[in-house]
Amino acid sequence: MAMKLVTISRTLAAEAEALHFAAPVAYVYNPLRYARQAHEMYLQRFGAGTKEVLLLGMNPGPFGMAQTGVPFGDATLVREWLGIDAPVARPAHEHPKRPVEGFACRRHEVSGARLWGWARERWGQPEAFFARFFVANYCPLAFMTASGANLTPDKLPSAERQTLFRCCDTALRHMVEHFAPRFAIGIGAFAQQRLQEALAGYDLTIDVIPHPSPANPQANTGWSALADARLAAIGIG
C-alpha cells in the first residue's frame, strides 16, 4: 500500500531534518515537511503496487520539488497533468531571494517540465505512466549558500555527506522493497552512483539516463529523444 511510502517519507523527513550542515550551507529546505500535503498526495495517488521502473533524481530543485513537494515538480505540470494542488507552507528559515510560493510559483522548473512533459507525450495519462514507472528523489533536502545559490548534495563536506547518505540509502532500500522494480534508473550520474552503492546485492538492473537539467548540454538538444533512446538500450520499451 502507498501508506508504506508515506511512513518511509515521514521517517526520512525527520532524520534529515535532525542533521546539521555547516558553511557553505546557509539555508536548508525540507519540502517533505512544509509541502507534506502535496507530497503525500503524490505518494498515495501514484505509489501503490509494484513498479517495473524506479526513476531516481538527486534532490529538490528550487523551482520544482522545493515549491510543490513533488519530485521534478514544475507547478504547472504537477497541477495540470498530475492533478495535484494543495496548500504549501514556508520553511522556517527562508532565503529572501528563494521564497517558497508553492503552486503560485511562476518560475518553471526546466528539468521538471522536460521530465513530466516527456511522460505526458509518451503515455498520455498519468495512470498509464505510473502503472510502470515511479519518480522519486534520493535526498529530500534542498541546500543554498548565503547568496541563495543552489548547492547539490555531492558538494557537501565528506562527513556531512556520509551522514546524510546513510538515512537516504535506508529510505531508498525501503522504497525499492516496496516497489520491487526490475530496473532502477538514475536520472543523472549522481543518482546512478547512489543506486549502485545503496542497492549492492539487490536483484535488479541499475542504469542511467541523462539528466534533463539545462546545465547538461546534451539535454538542451532534445532530452526526450535522448531518454527514449537510452531507455530502449537498457531494455525498457
N, C-alpha and C positions, 0 to 999 in steps of 0.2 A: 504493500500500500504506500501511497505517496506520503502518508504521515511519517513514515520512517525517514524520508528525506527531510521533513520539517525538523525532526529530532536531530538529525545529523547537522543541519544548518544552524539550529539554535546552540548546539554544543560548540560548534566551530566558532560561532559569533562570540560566545562568552570566553572561550580560550584565547582567541586572537585579541579580543579587547583588553584582556588582562596583561598583555605583553607591553613592554616599554621600548621605545625607539629613540635613540639619541640623534643629534645633528649628523647629517644634513636634514633628517626628517624633522619637520616643524608642525605638520598637521597630518592627522590620520582620520580618514573617513571609514566608517563601518556601515555600509548600506544594509547589511543583514539586520541591523538594529533599527535605524531611522526610516528605512523603506521596507520594513518587515512585511507589511500587509501585501504590498505588490509582489515582493519576492516569494512569499508563501502562496499567493495565488498562482504564480508561475509553477511552483513545485507541485501543488495539488492538482492543477488543471492538466499538466503535461508530464508529470513524473511517475505516473502509475505504470506498473507492469515492467516486463523486461524490455530492453532495447538492443538492437543489433549494433549500434554505433554510439559511443560517447565521444563528443567533440569537446575538447578542453582548452579554454583560454587561460590567460595569465592572471589578471586581476581587474577590478573595475576601472573602466575608463572615466575620465572626468565628466564627459557629457553623455555617458551611457549608463552603465550599472550604478555609478555614483549618484545619478539622478533618479533612476526608476527602480533600482533593486533587481533588475533582470539582466543576466549576462548579455553583453553587447547591446544593451537596451536603449537604442535610439528611441526617444519618446514617441515619435510619430508612428514608427512601425510597431512598437510594443502596444500602443493604444489601438491602432487601426488594423493590424494584422493578427497579433496575438490576442487582442480583445481584453487587454489588462489595463486598468486605470484605477488608481487608488490614491488616497492622501499620502503624502510623504512628509515626514518631519525634517528636522535640521540636525546636523552634527552639533554636539555640544561646543566644539572648538572649530569654528569655521573660518576659512581664509576669505577675506573681503573680496578678493579677485576670483574666487571659486565658490560662489554661492550655490547651495542646493535649491533648485527651483522645482524639482520633481517633474511632473508631466507638463508643467508650464514652460519647461526649458525649450528655448527656441534654437539653441545650437544643436546641430546634427552630430551624432557620433558616426564618423565616416566608416569605421570598422563595422559597427553595428548595422548601418544602412546597407553596407555591402553583404554582410553575412545573412541577415534576415531577408534582404531583398532577393538574394540568391535562392534561399529556401522558398520564398513565395513564388518566384519564377518557375522553379523546378517541380514543386509539389502542389502548388495552388492553395490548398487549405492547410492550416496548422496541424490538424489532426492527421493528415497524410504524412507530413514530415515527422511528427513526434511518434508515429507508430513504429518508426525505425530508429530515430535519432533522439539524442538529448544533448543540450548545450549547457555547459557549466564553466565556472571559473575555478582555477586552482586555489588562489588566495582571495579571501573576502575583503581585504583592506585596500584602500587607495592611499597613497603616500604623496605628500607635497613638501617641497622645500619652503623656506621662508618667503621666497619670491612668488610662490604659487606654482612653480614648475612641477610637472608630474615626475614622480620617482618610482621606477618599477622595482619589484621585489628583488630581482637579481642584482640590483645596485646597492642593496643594504650591506652593512658590515657582516663579515662571516658569522660571528657569534649570534647576531640578531637573526640572520637568515636561517641558521640551523634551528633555532628555537621555533621560529615561525613555521618552517617547513615540517617540523615534526607534527604539529597539530593539523596542518593542511594535508600531509600524507595520510594521516589516520582517517580524516574525513573522506579523502579520495578513495581509500580502500573500502570504506563502508559504502560509499556510493556505488562502486563497481560491484560489490557483493549484492547490492540491491538490484541493480540493472542486469547483471550477468551478461555484459556485452561480448560480442565476438571481436570487436575492434575498439580500441581506444586511440583516438587520433588527436595529437597535439595541434592546436592552431598556432603555429609558430614553433621555433626550436626550443624555447624555454619550456613550454608545456610538454613537448615530447620528452625532454630530459627528465622532468618531474615524473611523468608517467613511467619511464623506464626505471627510475630509482624506486619509486613508491610501490610499483606493481611487479617487481622482480619475482619470478616464480609463479605468477598468475597465468592461467591458460587462456591467453587472448593475444591478438596481434596488435602491436603498438607501432604507430607510424606518424606521419606529419603531413599537414597541408600548409601552404603559405599563409602567413598572417595577412588579413585584409587591411592592415593599417596603411595610411598614406606614407608612413615612414619607410615602408617596404617598397622599393622601386618596382619590383615585379607586380605588386598588387595594383599599381596605377595604370597598367596596360591591359586590364581586363581580368579582374580577380576571379569572377565566376567561372570563366573558361579554365583558368589555372586550377581551381578547386575541383572542377569536374574531371579534368584530366588526371589529377593526382589521385583522386578517389577511385577512378577507374583502374589506374595502375595498381592500387592496393587491393582491388577486388571488390569494391563497393559500387554497385550499379545504381 
